[in-house]
């Protein structure tokens, strides 16, 4: 094992154990760094220099992507993930008193504001009403949709929920990214959907949302364990198509709708940041250009007032 491979493995263990990052985060950082090391063909951390990182950036901007290979260059947002991983790896090495390139010398790609695509309110309303609640599967699906829109949970957070929650209080403490704790709140519609779903459960599985086997139309299907993120993605896509929504709908779009709904109705952006579990306010600010009522009212009041 080379020196670089040793520090690489130790860094990934540090992310998971000491920083409390998820397995998915570990995998992502591992993938980004491995791509850099394989491209650079280096064996020591001392070989990481500014010119090498700049040339890697150039490589990322030119590498073929897509099935046809005709489209070249990774998007700047994607390029940034690789550069952030390199910078964080160097920060870890410095923390261990290892002499390496200073991370702040590496500039991140300049990125424009991320475009947030959202379903129309009418589409969302139809989506929430689509599940057939005459079956346990339909009750579960209704509860999943309402919980997403009520709490703004991430997909992984929703799948990890335990069955025994106090719906009377209407709130729940969630451990999110990086082990950060936050409170989420259930609307009356979400609480009603969850109560109806749980009242029909006759199994002992500790997961709140479970997967079933057997005929989808079966009234009391067999529980086969905790629902997976992939299964939730499929069911949301299924109900979106059933509701006649042309655009692709994802679990994360329901999280976007949660944030947008709060801001449109006057919520403070700092409060929305806390509810979403964002570490950085800049992440939350991506929604503000969709929701600024004040700008809309100013435009309406003063635009086109010709004498």
Buried (B, 14 or more C-beta within 10 A) or exposed (E): EEBBEEBBEEBBEBBBEEEEBBEEBBEBBBEBBEBBBEBBEBEEBEBBBEEBBEEBBEBBBEBEBEEEEEEEBBEBEEBBBBBBBBBBBBBBBBEEEEEBBEBEEBEEBEEEEEEBEBBEEEBBEBBBEBBEBEBBBBBBBBBBBBBBBBBBBBBBBBBBBEBEBEBEEBBBEBEBBEEEEBEBBBBEBBBBBBEBBBEBBEBEBEBBBBBBEEEEEEEBBEBEEBBEBEBBBEBBBBBBEEBEBEEEBBBBBBBBBBBBBBBBEEBEBEEBBEBBBBEEEEEBBBBBEBBEEEEEEEEEEEEEEEE
